[in-house]
Amino acid sequence: MLFDRVADLPVVVDGVDLLQQERDTTSGFARATTTVALSGAGETGKGEDVTYETELHHELAEAGLPDLTGEYTFAEFSTRVGELDLFPSPPEREDFRHYRRWGVESAALDLALRQADTDLASALDRTYDPVEFVVSTRLGEPPTTDRLEAVLDVRPDTEFKLDPTTDWTAELAESVADLAPVRICDLKGQYSGTVVDAPPDPDLYELVLNAYPEAVVEDPNLTDETRPLFEGREGRVSWDAPITGVASIEALPFEPDWLNIKPSRFGSVESLFEAVEYCEDHDIQMYGGGQFELGVGRGHIQALAALFYPESPNDVAPGGYNDPDFDGNLSPSPLEPPGEPAGFRWP
């Protein structure tokens, strides 16, 4: 079991620091996250809380986290965090609890590995391989190919993950297909209560399925009208928003061929590792996904992709690809692993 390889790592926590960061994104909103830094025994471990409400980060900065100091095994620390309420006031969305727990647990894993003078790949008896990635972006309002062209002018071999919307036309879809490979189309049909909720649209779904016959289609909303479009095409369907652990995989409407693995959705390291092993055992193809991480969390999703699914269409591009003003000074795919990895971090 993967978790068993890190469960008994000792971890000493003497202090906690929180650092908030904020940046505009290509999706038209300002993203705020909090870096959780746990210190002890001369080392510091870092994680990133990717909760999607700026006010909740301000609230955390003022109130702080519950007392986490002490000496633990990593498994004991995980249990302790799972028992605590990490929010000064209840969040509107329950999935935020997973996001914050992941920020704290990933920091503790980083700290435990550093205190043991090792890295995650060595602890799991695996290797970091070069990571293929796609660039995820929206096409604006009204949608145009301008953003794609800006990236391709600098990185001509870039492949994309796109979020088709109801204002896409057949002409636009064809123009996009002529420009570059589209590896994933995210329909966002499984979101509820967010600014990106997208109701099921049979016309849009049919356009996407036909315009990009090789693309993985993520998070459709399967209704009486849309389900027939996917008959015989189930192997192209991937799931993201519903995936929070093994039970959620088993509850899907059919056995999946693809899953988007976003570690923050799982909350705990143990749940994440259980899901990865389940996918490996059931021949489910995985690719990495993120939550607009601004700091160390971006390295975490890249490290996990390097360990478990390096050749997939990973949505783990360097953060600069998400900046509104693309300057082109960014690493191309694949990302090379660090020469001297430490803890649970990529530089």
N, C-alpha and C positions, 0 to 999 in steps of 0.2 A: 504494500500500500504506500502511495506517495506520501501521505500525511505522516505515516509512521517514521519516515526518514527525517522529519523535522520536529516531531512532537516532543521529543525528549531533550531538545537543545535547551541548555540553561539560558535564562535571560534575566539580567538585573536592570531594573528601572529606577534611576535616582531622581529624574526630573523630566518635565514635559514643557515643550515650547510650541507655540502656534504662530504661524506666519500666513497671513492672507495675501493672495495675489489676484489680480483682475486684468482681463484683456478683452478687447473687441474680437469678434469672430466673423467669418464669412457668412454665417447664418443670421447676422443682423442683431445679435444681442451681445451684451457684455458678460463674459464668463468670469465668475468668482469661484475660487477654491481655497482650501486651507491646507498648508503643509503641516503635518503632525510630526514633530521631532521628539523622539524619546532618547534620553541620554542615560548612560550608566557604564561603569567600569572603563572609563576613558574613551568610549565609543558613542556614536550617535546613529540612530536608525530613523529613516524618514519614510512617511507615507503621505497620501493625498486624499483628503475628504472632498468628493466631487458632488456634494449636495447641490441641487439646482435652485437655490434661493439665496441671493446675496445677503438678505437680512438675517438668515440663519447663520451665516458665517460671522457677521458682526456680533450676533448674540453669543456665539461660541467664544469669540475673542474676549468679550466682556466677562463671561461667566467662567470660562475654562472647562476643562474636562474633569470628571470625577477623579479621585485619587487613584493613580495607577502604579505608584511606587511599590517596590518590593522585589523579592527574589522568586522566580517561577521557573518551571519548564515552559516551553512555548505553548504546549497544550493547556497547561494550567492558566497561562495568561489569556488564551483564547476563551476558555470557559469563564474566566473572570469578566472579560469584556462583554461576553454574551449576556451576563447577568445584570449589567449596569445600564442605566438610561443615559445615553450620551448627549441628549438634547436638553437644554435648560427648560424649554417648553415644547410640548408635543408638535412634531411637524405635521403639515397637512397631508403629506404623502408618506405611507409606511415604507416605501422602498428607500426613502432617504435614510432610514435606520441602517439598512444594509450598506449604503454608500459610506456613511460615517464609520461604521464598524470596520469596513475594509480599510479605510484610511488609517485607523489605529492599529489593526492587526498587521497590515503590510509594513508599518513602521517597526512593530515589534519583531517581525520576521527578519527585517533588515538588520535590526540591532542584534538579535540572537546570532545571526550568521557572522556578523562582524566581530562579536565577542568571541566566537569560536574560531576566528581567523579563517573563514571559508566563504564560499559563495553558493548561490542556490543551485547552480548546475552541478557542482561537486557534491553538495548534500544529497541531491536526487540521483546521483550517478548517471547524469546525462551530459550533453554538450550543448553549448550555444552555437547554433548554425546561422549563417547569413539569412536575414529576414526580408522576404519579398513583401512589398506593401503597395496598396492602392491609395489614391488621393480621393478623399471624400469631400464633396462640395454640393451646394445648391447652385442653381443657375440664375438666381435673382428674380426680381419682380419688375417688369415682365421678364420671363426667362430668356436668356440669350446664351450663346456659346463663348462669350467674352472671357469668362474666367478660365474655361478650359484652354482657350487659345493662349492666354497669358502664361499658364503653366507649361504648355507644350512648346512655346517659344524657347523656353530655357531647358526643359526636360522632355525632349521629343518622344521618349519611349514610355512616358507615364501612362498607367492604366487607372481607371476611375471607379469609384463607387458613387452613384448618384441617387438623389431623392426626387424621382418624378412626381409632378403635381398635376392637378386637374387642368391647369392652364397650358400644359404642354400640347403642342400640335404634332401631327404626323410629320410635318416638314422639319420642325425642330428636332424631333427624335431621329430623323434620317440624317440631319446635319451632324448631330452628336456622333452617330454611328460611323459617319465618314471620317471624323476627326481622330478618334482613338478608341481602343478597346474599352468597353464598359463591362467590368467583371461582376458587379453587384448593383441591383436596383432595389433601393429600400422604399417600400410602399408605406411604411409607418402605420399600418392598419391595426397594430396591436397596442398602440398607445392610448391612454385614457387620462383625461385631466391634465394634459400638457399643452404647450403652445404649438406642438407639432402634430397633434392628433389629425389623422386623415381618414375620413369615412370611406367605406368600400365604394369603389367606382369601377364597374365592369368595363366601361370604355377605356379608362386609363390602364387597367390591368391587361386588357387585350392588346393595347398599343405597346406596352412594355414587353409582353411575352413575344410578340411578333417582331418588334424592332431590334431586340437584342436576344436572339435565339440561344446564345451560349451563356448568357448571364444568369447568375444566381438571383432569385427573386425573394427578397427578405420581407417578412412580416405582412403577408396579405391578410386581409380580414375575410375569412371564408363564410359566405352567406349563401342562401339559395340561388342568388344571381351570379355570384363570383366563383363558387366551388366548381361548377362544370368547366370553367376555363382551365383548371389545373388538373383535370382528369387525364392521366397518362403523362403529366408533367410534374408529378409530385417530387421527383428527384431533383428538380430545380429549386424547390422551396427551401428557404432557410428561416430560422426563428431567432429572434433577439430579445425583444422586450419581455416575453413570458419566461425566459430561461433564468431561473434563480437557484437551481439545484437539480439533483437526479429526479426527484418526484415531478418536477415541472416538465422534464423531458419525457417521462413516461406518460404524462397527461396530454401530450400533443395529439391532434386529430389523426395523425398517421406517423409511422416511424420515420424520423427525419434522415435525410442524407447529408444535410448541412446544418451547422449551428454557429452563431456568432457568440463567441465567448468573451463577455465583458466581466472581468473579475469583480468589479464593484457591485454588480448585481447579486453576487453570491454572498456577500457579507463576510463570511469566514474563509480562511485559507483551506480549512478542512472540506467545506462544501465545494469550493472550486476544484480542489484536487480530486474529490470523488466524482465530479461531473466529467473531468478530463479523462479519468480512467474508464468511466462508463462509455464515453464516446469511443475511446480506443478499443474497448472490448466489443462494441457493437458496430464497428466500422462506420462511424459517423464522422464525416469530414468537418474539421473545425477551422475557423479563422478568427483572428483577434480583432476586438473592437474596443473603442474607448469612449470617453465621456468629455471630450474637450479638456483633457488634462493639461494643466499649465506648467506643472513642475515635475517632481520625481515620479508621479504616477504614469507619465508618458514612458519613462524608462521601464517601469514595471510591466506595462502591457507589451513593450517590445521584447523584454527578457522572456516573458512567458511564451510569446510567439516563437522566439528563437529555440526554446526548449521543446515545444509540443507541436507546432504547426508552421514551420518556417517557410514552406513553399506555397502556402495558401494565399488568397487575396486579402491580406491582413490590413485592416483599417487602423494602422498604427503609425502613420507617416509622422515625421518630425513636426513639431508644433507650428513651425513657420508656415506650413502649407495651409493652416487654418486662419492665418492673418489676413485681414481685408486687403492690405497692400503687399502683394507678393513680390519679393525682391530677388528671388531666384538663387539666393545664396544658401542652398539647402542640399542635403545629401540625397543622391538618387537611390532608387531601389536596385539591388538589395542593400540593407543596412548591414555593415560588417560588425561582428561582435567585438567587445572590448578585448584588448590584448591581456589585461590583468583584471579580470572581474573581481568584485568584492561585494559581499552582502547580497542584497536583492536590488541592485541598482545597475543601470547602464548609464554611462556618462552622456 
